[in-house]
Amino acid sequence: DKVTYPELWDLIFFHVPKGTRILFDNMLWHGRVLDPNSDKPSDKAVLATWKRVKESGASFTLFPVGDGILLTQKN
């Protein structure tokens, strides 16, 4: 459920030890993450998750398969 991704990030990331890996699916979300006019709740949630990941300082790799698999690691 992409709408809960930002909340899940906050719940998980800040409570796990360094080195923990977190995996998210659908992070390219049909290319809609590139559309600045996207206003669907799921689109906004994926974009908000990206923002949180980038601001967290976590290492991450995006695998461009399907709708994108994001592997993060807490540093």
Backbone as CSV, one residue per row, in Angstrom:
resi,resn,N_x,N_y,N_z,CA_x,CA_y,CA_z,C_x,C_y,C_z
1,ASP,0.840,-1.173,0.000,0.000,0.000,0.000,0.892,1.245,0.000
2,LYS,1.100,1.796,-1.170,2.032,2.925,-1.329,1.667,4.143,-0.488
3,VAL,0.404,4.330,-0.205,-0.026,5.492,0.564,0.603,5.491,1.967
4,THR,0.916,4.333,2.474,1.522,4.241,3.809,3.047,4.209,3.785
5,TYR,3.665,4.236,2.607,5.131,4.167,2.530,5.832,5.222,3.385
6,PRO,5.448,6.498,3.324,6.159,7.485,4.153,6.060,7.169,5.647
7,GLU,4.897,6.777,6.089,4.709,6.440,7.498,5.531,5.202,7.865
8,LEU,5.541,4.218,6.972,6.338,3.019,7.229,7.817,3.362,7.325
9,TRP,8.279,4.247,6.446,9.685,4.664,6.493,10.006,5.251,7.867
10,ASP,9.164,6.156,8.327,9.391,6.790,9.624,9.353,5.773,10.770
11,LEU,8.443,4.836,10.706,8.318,3.835,11.759,9.509,2.875,11.791
12,ILE,10.007,2.532,10.617,11.081,1.545,10.535,12.459,2.185,10.673
13,PHE,12.755,3.157,9.842,14.118,3.667,9.703,14.703,4.185,11.008
14,PHE,13.942,4.911,11.762,14.468,5.558,12.955,14.569,4.622,14.159
15,HIS,14.137,3.373,13.979,14.150,2.428,15.101,15.000,1.186,14.841
16,VAL,15.738,1.177,13.755,16.573,0.016,13.442,18.046,0.401,13.552
17,PRO,18.913,-0.575,13.803,20.337,-0.266,13.929,20.979,0.030,12.578
18,LYS,22.147,0.657,12.635,22.921,0.905,11.421,23.168,-0.421,10.709
19,GLY,23.184,-0.346,9.399,23.399,-1.538,8.589,22.123,-2.230,8.156
20,THR,20.992,-1.856,8.765,19.713,-2.458,8.401,19.349,-2.059,6.974
21,ARG,18.852,-3.018,6.230,18.403,-2.764,4.853,16.885,-2.769,4.812
22,ILE,16.353,-1.837,4.052,14.906,-1.717,3.885,14.629,-1.714,2.386
23,LEU,13.642,-2.479,1.972,13.319,-2.648,0.562,11.907,-2.139,0.292
24,PHE,11.773,-1.333,-0.749,10.460,-0.851,-1.186,10.266,-1.201,-2.659
25,ASP,9.071,-1.574,-2.999,8.699,-1.891,-4.378,7.907,-0.717,-4.961
26,ASN,7.838,-0.639,-6.272,7.023,0.354,-6.988,7.507,1.786,-6.801
27,MET,8.802,2.004,-6.685,9.318,3.352,-6.434,9.499,4.190,-7.702
28,LEU,9.284,3.601,-8.858,9.212,4.401,-10.091,7.754,4.662,-10.453
29,TRP,6.887,3.874,-9.933,5.437,4.034,-10.014,4.947,4.504,-11.375
30,HIS,5.176,3.659,-12.365,4.719,3.913,-13.740,5.269,5.220,-14.312
31,GLY,6.397,5.677,-13.809,6.986,6.930,-14.275,6.316,8.171,-13.725
32,ARG,5.289,7.987,-12.921,4.559,9.149,-12.394,5.373,9.944,-11.386
33,VAL,6.447,9.374,-10.859,7.285,10.127,-9.923,7.993,11.281,-10.628
34,LEU,7.982,11.263,-11.950,8.602,12.343,-12.719,7.612,13.431,-13.108
35,ASP,6.346,13.228,-12.817,5.314,14.190,-13.192,5.038,15.142,-12.025
36,PRO,5.464,16.396,-12.134,5.265,17.343,-11.035,3.793,17.675,-10.777
37,ASN,2.915,17.370,-11.718,1.488,17.677,-11.559,0.688,16.493,-11.030
38,SER,1.347,15.434,-10.690,0.670,14.255,-10.198,0.027,14.556,-8.853
39,ASP,-1.262,14.242,-8.732,-1.935,14.580,-7.473,-2.649,13.396,-6.823
40,LYS,-2.425,12.202,-7.336,-3.029,11.025,-6.719,-2.336,10.746,-5.387
41,PRO,-3.068,10.263,-4.405,-2.462,9.977,-3.105,-1.267,9.020,-3.187
42,SER,-1.364,8.008,-4.036,-0.252,7.062,-4.153,0.973,7.729,-4.766
43,ASP,0.772,8.622,-5.735,1.889,9.350,-6.351,2.576,10.244,-5.324
44,LYS,1.774,10.956,-4.570,2.327,11.845,-3.542,3.080,11.048,-2.473
45,ALA,2.570,9.875,-2.137,3.210,9.051,-1.112,4.563,8.538,-1.583
46,VAL,4.652,8.106,-2.825,5.931,7.629,-3.349,6.936,8.780,-3.383
47,LEU,6.499,9.943,-3.817,7.398,11.109,-3.831,7.828,11.491,-2.415
48,ALA,6.923,11.429,-1.471,7.263,11.745,-0.082,8.260,10.728,0.481
49,THR,8.121,9.490,0.085,9.060,8.463,0.532,10.444,8.730,-0.028
50,TRP,10.507,9.066,-1.317,11.797,9.426,-1.921,12.449,10.565,-1.150
51,LYS,11.664,11.571,-0.813,12.206,12.722,-0.082,12.780,12.285,1.262
52,ARG,12.050,11.448,1.973,12.516,10.971,3.277,13.814,10.171,3.145
53,VAL,13.861,9.300,2.147,15.057,8.479,1.931,16.262,9.376,1.666
54,LYS,16.101,10.332,0.770,17.212,11.221,0.425,17.659,12.064,1.614
55,GLU,16.726,12.536,2.408,17.054,13.381,3.559,17.632,12.585,4.735
56,SER,17.426,11.291,4.745,17.855,10.461,5.869,19.355,10.194,5.892
57,GLY,19.997,10.325,4.749,21.417,9.991,4.664,21.660,8.515,4.427
58,ALA,20.605,7.755,4.239,20.748,6.328,3.960,21.379,6.135,2.585
59,SER,22.116,5.057,2.444,22.590,4.657,1.117,21.413,4.006,0.411
60,PHE,21.335,4.181,-0.892,20.241,3.516,-1.604,20.628,3.195,-3.033
61,THR,20.000,2.165,-3.553,20.148,1.758,-4.944,18.759,1.508,-5.489
62,LEU,18.489,2.064,-6.653,17.218,1.836,-7.322,17.458,0.830,-8.441
63,PHE,16.750,-0.273,-8.393,16.819,-1.273,-9.452,15.639,-1.008,-10.385
64,PRO,15.922,-0.616,-11.635,14.847,-0.228,-12.549,14.179,-1.435,-13.215
65,VAL,13.655,-2.325,-12.409,12.911,-3.471,-12.914,11.457,-3.298,-12.513
66,GLY,10.560,-3.677,-13.395,9.143,-3.476,-13.109,8.886,-2.004,-12.844
67,ASP,8.310,-1.726,-11.704,8.039,-0.335,-11.314,9.091,0.203,-10.355
68,GLY,10.222,-0.458,-10.303,11.340,0.035,-9.511,11.389,-0.555,-8.113
69,ILE,12.523,-1.162,-7.787,12.752,-1.700,-6.452,13.840,-0.844,-5.819
70,LEU,13.564,-0.314,-4.653,14.507,0.549,-3.936,15.060,-0.218,-2.746
71,LEU,16.389,-0.366,-2.728,17.080,-0.980,-1.604,17.820,0.115,-0.856
72,THR,17.527,0.260,0.426,18.180,1.278,1.240,18.971,0.592,2.347
73,GLN,19.959,1.291,2.848,20.718,0.814,4.000,21.003,1.970,4.926
74,LYS,20.681,1.775,6.202,20.924,2.822,7.189,22.420,2.886,7.484
75,ASN,22.981,4.078,7.346,24.408,4.270,7.589,24.676,4.680,9.017
